[in-house]
Amino acid sequence: MSKAYNTNEKMEFLRVQGAQTVRSSVLNKTGISATRLTRNTPNHGYVDQHVTEDAFMMAFQMHDYRGDLWVDGKHVKMPVLRQGQFSFYDYNRIWQANMRSEFDCINFHIPRASITVLEEDLGTRKIETLNIAPGANIDDPTVRGLVLALAPAFDSPEQVSMLFLDHVGLALSTHMAVRYGAAKEPAPPPPGGLAPWQTRRATEMIDAQIDGALQVAELAHACHLSPSFFTRAFKLTTGMPPYQWMIRRRVEKAQGL
């Protein structure tokens, strides 16, 4: 019998024990979470029914996967999902899966709000949906690079900084909006990057919370900028994104001790 779930965020409907989840606080209004799920033997079987919600699932394959898929009651021909590629599912539609092969995947729970909240920052029209056919095997180098950068976080999630998770979540949601939602490319920051007071304020805040609990949205708010604009301006000013600046400061403090 299928179980009832309140949300699909932790991928409980897939019935995988011991799955590890990490979460970013994209724009401090919504969040993208990622869960790694593995099974070393075939014939996992049919999954439970997911919750109908205004969100998407992006399934990135760490190894080749084979299975069957039905969407809105109709069987969808699905090729072998290859390592390093992803497939995409809309939780507003009813889909069912029979997981036939062993698998190792990183599945992202992407609320629609994490895409639409970028509309003002990207200066684009309303992003109605992401145009990816269910069951399609998508080869996207940008997605692959972001996911593989995130993968080590599942080994020790408690040690991963929020700045890093926010960086990946923001980059992923922006890329998906532009590549698959017909949004415009983000406007470049001013040639000079951050103003001196903004740079000073941001770096002081990072130093004060060197443990990694600081969020990109907090830094952006203190500088009176949007999170995505702040991140790009910070990199232009310092030569690195905020999470790398934090890592460098940790090393410098450790050397000082």
C-alpha positions as CSV (number, residue, x, y, z in Angstrom):
1,M,0.0,0.0,0.0
2,S,1.3,3.5,-0.9
3,K,2.2,5.8,2.0
4,A,1.0,9.4,2.3
5,Y,3.7,12.1,2.3
6,N,3.4,15.8,3.0
7,T,6.1,16.8,0.4
8,N,8.4,15.2,-2.1
9,E,11.4,17.1,-0.9
10,K,13.2,14.1,0.8
11,M,12.1,11.7,-2.0
12,E,10.5,9.3,0.5
13,F,8.0,8.1,-2.2
14,L,11.0,6.4,-3.9
15,R,11.3,4.0,-0.9
16,V,15.1,4.2,-0.5
17,Q,16.5,3.8,3.0
18,G,19.4,5.9,4.3
19,A,19.1,8.7,1.6
20,Q,21.0,11.8,2.4
21,T,19.6,15.3,1.7
22,V,21.2,18.7,1.5
23,R,19.3,22.0,1.1
24,S,20.1,25.5,-0.2
25,S,18.2,28.6,0.7
26,V,17.8,30.1,-2.7
27,L,17.0,33.8,-2.5
28,N,15.9,33.3,1.2
29,K,12.4,32.7,-0.1
30,T,12.4,29.2,-1.3
31,G,14.9,26.3,-1.4
32,I,16.3,23.7,-3.7
33,S,17.1,20.4,-2.0
34,A,19.2,17.5,-3.3
35,T,19.0,13.9,-2.2
36,R,21.3,11.1,-3.2
37,L,19.7,7.7,-3.6
38,T,21.5,4.4,-4.3
39,R,20.7,0.7,-4.7
40,N,23.3,-1.9,-5.6
41,T,20.8,-4.6,-6.7
42,P,18.1,-4.5,-9.5
43,N,14.3,-4.8,-9.3
44,H,13.6,-2.1,-6.8
45,G,10.1,-2.1,-8.1
46,Y,7.3,0.4,-8.3
47,V,7.6,3.6,-6.3
48,D,4.9,5.1,-4.1
49,Q,2.6,7.8,-5.4
50,H,4.2,11.2,-5.1
51,V,2.5,14.3,-3.7
52,T,1.0,16.6,-6.3
53,E,2.7,20.0,-5.8
54,D,4.0,23.0,-7.7
55,A,7.5,21.7,-8.0
56,F,9.8,19.6,-10.2
57,M,12.2,16.8,-9.8
58,M,15.5,16.7,-11.7
59,A,17.1,13.2,-11.6
60,F,20.9,13.2,-12.3
61,Q,22.4,9.8,-12.9
62,M,25.7,8.9,-11.3
63,H,25.5,5.6,-13.1
64,D,23.4,4.3,-16.0
65,Y,19.8,3.5,-15.1
66,R,16.9,1.5,-16.7
67,G,13.3,1.6,-15.7
68,D,9.7,2.1,-16.9
69,L,7.7,5.4,-16.7
70,W,4.0,6.3,-16.9
71,V,2.8,9.9,-17.0
72,D,-0.8,10.8,-16.5
73,G,-1.6,7.1,-17.0
74,K,0.2,6.7,-20.3
75,H,3.4,4.7,-20.8
76,V,6.3,6.9,-21.8
77,K,9.1,5.3,-23.8
78,M,12.2,6.0,-21.9
79,P,15.8,5.2,-23.1
80,V,18.6,4.1,-20.8
81,L,19.3,7.1,-18.6
82,R,23.0,7.6,-19.0
83,Q,25.6,8.5,-16.4
84,G,26.2,12.3,-16.3
85,Q,22.8,13.1,-17.8
86,F,19.5,14.1,-16.2
87,S,15.7,13.6,-16.7
88,F,13.0,15.9,-15.5
89,Y,9.5,15.5,-13.9
90,D,6.7,17.8,-13.1
91,Y,5.0,17.1,-9.8
92,N,1.8,18.7,-11.0
93,R,1.4,15.7,-13.3
94,I,0.8,12.1,-12.1
95,W,3.7,9.8,-12.9
96,Q,4.7,6.3,-11.8
97,A,8.0,4.5,-12.1
98,N,9.1,0.9,-12.1
99,M,12.8,1.0,-11.2
100,R,14.3,-2.1,-12.8
101,S,18.0,-1.6,-12.6
102,E,20.4,-0.8,-9.8
103,F,20.8,3.0,-9.5
104,D,22.9,5.8,-8.1
105,C,21.3,9.2,-8.6
106,I,21.2,12.7,-7.2
107,N,17.6,14.0,-7.3
108,F,16.8,17.7,-7.0
109,H,13.5,19.0,-5.6
110,I,13.0,22.3,-7.3
111,P,9.9,24.3,-6.2
112,R,8.5,26.4,-9.0
113,A,8.9,29.4,-6.7
114,S,12.7,29.0,-6.9
115,I,12.4,29.6,-10.7
116,T,9.7,32.3,-10.7
117,V,11.4,34.3,-7.9
118,L,14.2,35.0,-10.4
119,E,11.9,36.8,-12.8
120,E,12.4,40.3,-11.4
121,D,16.2,39.8,-11.1
122,L,16.4,38.4,-14.7
123,G,14.1,41.1,-16.0
124,T,12.1,38.6,-18.0
125,R,8.5,37.7,-18.5
126,K,6.7,35.2,-16.3
127,I,8.3,31.8,-16.4
128,E,5.3,29.4,-16.7
129,T,7.2,26.1,-16.7
130,L,10.4,24.4,-17.7
131,N,10.2,22.9,-21.2
132,I,11.6,19.4,-20.8
133,A,9.8,16.3,-21.9
134,P,9.2,13.7,-19.2
135,G,11.6,10.8,-19.5
136,A,13.9,12.6,-21.9
137,N,17.7,12.1,-21.4
138,I,19.3,15.5,-21.2
139,D,23.0,16.1,-21.6
140,D,23.8,19.5,-20.2
141,P,27.4,20.3,-19.3
142,T,26.4,23.2,-16.9
143,V,24.1,20.9,-14.9
144,R,26.7,18.2,-14.9
145,G,29.4,20.5,-13.6
146,L,27.2,21.9,-10.8
147,V,26.0,18.4,-9.7
148,L,29.4,16.9,-9.6
149,A,30.7,19.9,-7.6
150,L,27.9,19.2,-5.1
151,A,28.3,15.4,-4.9
152,P,31.1,15.4,-2.2
153,A,28.7,17.3,0.1
154,F,26.7,14.0,0.7
155,D,29.7,12.4,2.5
156,S,29.7,15.1,5.2
157,P,26.7,17.3,4.9
158,E,27.1,18.8,8.3
159,Q,30.5,20.3,7.2
160,V,29.3,22.0,4.0
161,S,28.9,25.8,4.2
162,M,25.5,27.3,3.4
163,L,27.3,29.8,1.1
164,F,28.4,26.9,-1.1
165,L,25.0,25.3,-1.1
166,D,23.4,28.6,-1.9
167,H,25.9,29.2,-4.7
168,V,25.0,25.8,-6.3
169,G,21.3,26.3,-5.8
170,L,21.2,29.8,-7.2
171,A,23.4,28.8,-10.2
172,L,21.2,25.8,-10.9
173,S,17.9,27.7,-10.7
174,T,19.2,30.5,-12.9
175,H,20.6,28.1,-15.5
176,M,17.3,26.2,-15.6
177,A,15.3,29.4,-16.0
178,V,17.4,30.7,-18.8
179,R,18.0,27.4,-20.6
180,Y,14.7,25.7,-20.3
181,G,12.3,28.5,-19.2
182,A,13.1,31.0,-21.9
183,A,14.3,33.6,-19.4
184,K,16.9,36.2,-20.3
185,E,20.5,35.9,-19.4
186,P,21.3,37.8,-16.1
187,A,22.4,41.4,-16.6
188,P,26.1,41.8,-15.8
189,P,27.0,43.7,-12.7
190,P,28.5,47.2,-12.9
191,P,32.1,47.2,-14.2
192,G,33.4,48.1,-10.8
193,G,31.6,45.3,-9.0
194,L,30.8,46.0,-5.4
195,A,31.2,49.5,-3.9
196,P,34.0,49.6,-1.2
197,W,31.5,49.7,1.6
198,Q,29.7,46.7,0.2
199,T,32.9,44.7,-0.1
200,R,33.8,45.7,3.5
201,R,30.4,44.8,4.8
202,A,30.3,41.4,3.1
203,T,33.8,40.3,4.0
204,E,33.2,41.4,7.6
205,M,30.1,39.3,7.8
206,I,31.9,36.3,6.4
207,D,34.7,36.7,8.9
208,A,32.1,36.9,11.7
209,Q,30.4,33.7,10.7
210,I,33.4,31.7,9.4
211,D,31.6,28.4,10.5
212,G,29.6,28.5,7.3
213,A,26.1,29.1,8.6
214,L,25.9,32.4,6.7
215,Q,23.5,32.5,3.7
216,V,24.0,34.4,0.4
217,A,20.6,36.2,0.9
218,E,21.9,37.7,4.2
219,L,25.0,39.1,2.5
220,A,23.0,40.4,-0.4
221,H,20.4,42.1,1.9
222,A,23.2,43.8,3.8
223,C,24.5,45.2,0.5
224,H,21.1,46.2,-0.7
225,L,21.3,43.9,-3.7
226,S,19.5,40.8,-5.0
227,P,21.3,37.5,-4.2
228,S,22.2,36.6,-7.8
229,F,23.4,40.2,-8.6
230,F,25.4,40.3,-5.3
231,T,27.1,36.9,-6.1
232,R,28.2,38.1,-9.6
233,A,29.4,41.5,-8.3
234,F,31.3,39.9,-5.4
235,K,33.1,37.6,-7.8
236,L,33.9,40.5,-10.1
237,T,35.3,42.4,-7.1
238,T,37.3,39.7,-5.3
239,G,37.9,37.2,-8.1
240,M,36.0,34.4,-6.4
241,P,32.5,33.6,-5.2
242,P,31.6,34.2,-1.5
243,Y,32.0,30.5,-0.5
244,Q,35.5,30.4,-1.9
245,W,36.3,33.6,-0.1
246,M,35.1,31.9,3.1
247,I,37.4,28.9,2.5
248,R,40.4,31.2,1.9
249,R,39.7,33.0,5.2
250,R,39.4,29.7,7.1
251,V,42.8,28.7,5.8
252,E,44.3,32.1,6.7
253,K,42.9,31.9,10.2
254,A,44.2,28.3,10.6
255,Q,47.6,29.4,9.5
256,G,47.5,32.3,11.9
257,L,46.9,29.9,14.8
